[in-house]
Amino acid sequence: MKRLLIGAIVVLASGLWSWPSTAMAEPKFVVKPLAERKVAELPAGPLFWRLENFSTLTQAQAAAGPWALVAETAGKVWLFTLGPSGGSSAGGTKVAEVGPIAPVVATQYLLRINEGSGPPGSITPVHTHPGSEAFYVLAGETSSRTPDGVKRVGAGQGETGHGANTPMQVSSSGSTELHSLVMFVVDATKPFSSPAKYP
């Protein structure tokens, strides 16, 4: 009996036994800005995001036009160009074209590229943006929930998002770690992201 009591004390003292915790950490969805720029106007007509890879940062920067952003991620150099469908940049390798994006009207625009990542089950708070967004998934799967339903985008796929000020929640919905690129065109005079609730 004495040995059992001593064993129980040792287990309790060593922390090997505990009550289930209700404060378990939720898996974290990480959003990291990669590049941004402000512009006074947008190209005419329906707009698409073109994603291309380059051998070097210098080459990508040399090919970047007035509506383009350069970033490095996933071991590659990326050029993201906003413009009409079907374009190409000298020296680049086209990865995807995503669009047409939802139209945005503003006096000044912010073009921005974010990287979204997280383990399966990680999720953002419900929020809005004052413009459009589009997704390209490098690994895993992302889901975007809005009042209109849920859009799922898998690895190697692109998808346009919704229009401005639509409540949304983004999650890592696949069975592996998510790594996605998110392209934005928003009203530069308004907060980039605002807390929201579903109607």
N, C-alpha and C positions, 0 to 999 in steps of 0.2 A: 504494500500500500504506500509506504514511504517512497519507494522508487517511482511509482506512478505519479505521485504528487510532485516530486522533484522534476520528472520528465515534463510534466505539464507546465511547470514554472519556467523551465528552460525554453520550451517552445514559445510561450507567451513573451518572454524577455527577448528572444531572438527575432521576433516579428514575423515568424513563419505562419502564424495563424492570425487572421484578422476578420472583422466583419466586412461584408461587401460594401464598397464605397459607392455613394451616390454622386460623388464629385469626380467621377472618372473623366479624364481629359477627352474632349471630342477631337476627332481627326481634323487637322488644320488645312483649310484651303488657302493657298498662298497666291497673292496677286502682286506681280512685280512689273513696274513700268520699264519698258526697254528703250523707247524713243518717242519723241513728240515734237510737233512744230505747229505754230499758228499761221494761218493764211487768211487773206482778206476775201478770197472768192474761191469757188470750186470749178472744176472743168464742167463744160456744158454736157447735157444729155444724161442718160442712165450711167451710173458709176459702179465700177467694180474694183476690188482690191486684187492686184496681181502680186504674187509671191514668187521671188526668184532667188536663187543661190549664186554666190560669186566666190572665186578662189581667195580673194583678199578684200579687206575692208577698204583699201584705197580704190580698187576697181569698182566696188559697189557705190562708193561716194562719188566717183567720177561719173557714174551712169545715172545718179539720182537727179530727177527733175524737180520742179517746184512743188509737186504734190507727192513726194516720195520720202520715205524714212528708211534709215539703215540701222540694223541691229545685229548683234552677235548672240546666238544662243544655240544650244544643242550641238555644240562643236562646229557650227556653220555660220557663214556670213549671209545675212538676208537683206534683200531690197524689197520693200513694200511700196507699191505704186498705186495711187488712186487715179482712175481714169476710165476711158471707154473700154469696152471689151475687145480682146484680140491683140493687144499691144505686146511689145517685147523690148527688152533692153539689150544693147550690144554687150556681149561678153557674159551674159547671165544665162542660167539654166532655169527654165520655168518650172515651178513646182505646182502651182495651183492658181486658179482665178475664181474669186468668190464674189457673187453679186447677182443681179443688181441690188445695191443697198437701199434701205429706206431713205427717201429724200429728207434733207435737212435744210432749213432756211434760218439764217442768222446774219448778223452784221460782221461777225468774225468767227472763224472756225478753228477748232483744235483737232489736228490729226494725231492719233496716239496709238502706239502698239503696247499691249500688256502681255505678260506671260502668266498663264494660270496653271497652277499645279497643286497636287494633293493626293493623298492615298484614297482608295475607295471609301466612299461614305462621307468625305469632306464636302462642305457646303458653305456658300456665302450667305450673309444675311439678305433679306429681301431689300431691293434697292432699285433706283431708276438712274438713267443717264439722259442728258438733254440732247440726244441725237441717236445715231444708228451704230450698231456694232455687227461684226461678222467674226466667225470662228474658223480656225484651221487647227486640227488636232494632230499632234506629232506622235503621241502614245496614249493609250488608255481610251476612255470615252468620257465626254462631257454631256450633261443634260442641262437644258435651259428651260425653267418652268415660268410661264407667264399666265395671265388669266385666260389665254387662248389654248393652253395645253402645254405639253412637254415636247421639246425637240431634242433628239439624241444625235450626237455626232461622234463617229468612231475614228480611229487612227487612219491617217491618210485622206481624210474627208474635210470638206469645207462647208459652211452653211451661213446664210445670212441670218441676222437677228431680227428684231422687231423695230418699230418706230420709236421716236423720242417719248420719254416719260412713261414708258410701260413698266409696271412693277415686274420684277424678275428675280429669280434665285438660280444660281449656277452651282452645279455639283459635279464631283468626280463619280460617275455612275458605272464605271467598268469594273473589271476584276483585278486590274493592275493600276499602278500609279499613273495619274493624268499629267500630261504635258501638252498645253495648248497655247496657241497664239491668238490674241484677240485684237481686231483692228477696229478703231473707233473714228467716227466723224461726228463731233459734237459742237454745240454752241459754246464758244470760248468765253462768253460773258457770264455763263452760269456755272454753278458748282458741278464738277465732273461727275460726282456720284452723290445721291441723296438717299437716306433711309426711306423705306416705303412699306405699305401694307397691301395685301391683295384686296380687291373690292369685294 
